[in-house]
Each structure stands twice: as structure tokens, then as C-alpha cells.
Amino acid sequence: MTAGTSDAASKVARHPALTRLAKVGFASRGVLYLLMGVLALGIAFGSTSQKADKSGALHVVAATPFGAVLLWVMAIGLTALTIWQLADAIAGGRGVKDRVESVVRAVVYALIVVSILGLLLAGKDAASTDAQSEDATAAILDLPAGQLLVLLAAAGLAVLGVVWLVDGWREKFMEDMYVSSPRMRRPVTVLGKGGYIARGIIAIIAAVFVGKAALDYDPDEAVGIDGALRALTDAPAGRWLLAAVALGLILFAGYCAAEARWHRT
């Protein structure tokens, strides 16, 4: 990567308009995680059958008064967040792990924007993460050495889950936060810690199912966020375990709100 490319990316990442809109993106992500947590609680206590993933959250937003306006705001904010993450990854000054995480986040945000635009412009239902996982697994299994590639993807997802667990426990996420109020630093840390641990658990469960899909050569066994959450109900005291993870997602929503205020930009 040339110095000129790095400098240009750094200027983009630090452009005042982009950083302001990226903060809207952080807040939008918080809305999605809040709704996912609420939906997961509903599953835990049998009060909803709706998907407890980003697609389910988007449908909840769309059904509210001024839902279309809210979705447009979220699409703009998440688009800005996508551009900011990519520019930040290219700009340099950070390690390889951080750059890879920025690119992965950018891809995830871009997919959410595509789902939002599909809802707004074509009335197309947002695909659930379970369906996306099944489709991706089926497509990869059809490739040469597809079974091995899916196993590698499962391993990568498991590693991501472990990284989130470790980063959450060690509070490494606070390295990107500049909390100006000393009184708020501890509450923000608690929000992020609970959120990262919950996300890590979900990623590891999803990795297990993707790995099983590879071993059984059956893409229908792959799951996304909703499937991973529902799988918790099969464990001992599963309803309460799911409720605990759901609360972790709600905590992460609070952390996203803090990111909109104090994240490094």
C-alpha cells in the first residue's frame, strides 16, 4: 500500500461530515442490537416467533410509525460507517488484526444497508441470517474442496467468537473509546463487556452448526444469529441462558450508543 493511498484514506476517515454520519451508524447499530435483544427475550419466554436477528429487527423498525424515515436514516448512517471502517482499515497506523476486523465490520454493515434498501425500494423482505448462512454454505459446498472451505469458515467464526470473548473479558474494546467523563467510563465498560461476551457466545454456537453442516454435507444445518440463539433453549436451563445472552445484546446496544458519543473517529 502506497503512502499516498494511506494518506488519502486517512483524510476520508477523518472528514468531519463522514465522522458525524458514522456516529449515526453506531447509533443505528445500537437500535438493531436493542431490538434483537428484545426479540430474543421474547423467544426465551415464548411471547414471539419473530426472527431474533438483524432481519427481524429491521422488520420491527419498518412496522413503526415513520418506519421508512427511520430506515433511511439508518441506511445513511450505516453507509457512512461502512466507508469509515474501510478508510480506517486502509489508512494504516493499526495492526493487521484491527484492519481485518474493520474490513469484516464494513462487509456486515454493507449487507445490512443492502437489506434496508431492499425493504425501502423493492418491498423485499430482509433475508434472515439463518437463510444467508444456509445459502452461503450451500454455495461453498458446491465448490471444489467445498467441505474443507466450510470447515475453515466454521473455524474462522469460532476464532472470531473466542476473540470477542477474550476482548470482552479483558475490556480491550475500550482502547477505541475516549470517554470524556470519568463517571461514565465504568458503566460504558460494563455495557461493552456484557455485549462482547454475548456476541462471542453466539458466534461460537453458530460456528458449531456451520462445522456440522460441513461434516454432514448438509447446508440446512448451518445457522445464523437467530438459529444460534434458539439453540440455547436446548441446553439445561436453556430459557434462562437465552435470556442472559439476550440481556447481553441489550447491553451491547447501550455500548453502541456510547460509541456514537465517544468512539475514536
Summary of the structure (lengths in Angstrom):
residues: 265
radius of gyration: 18.4
end to end distance: 21.6
largest distance: 56.0
contacts: 919
relative contact order: 0.15
helix: 82%
strand: 1%
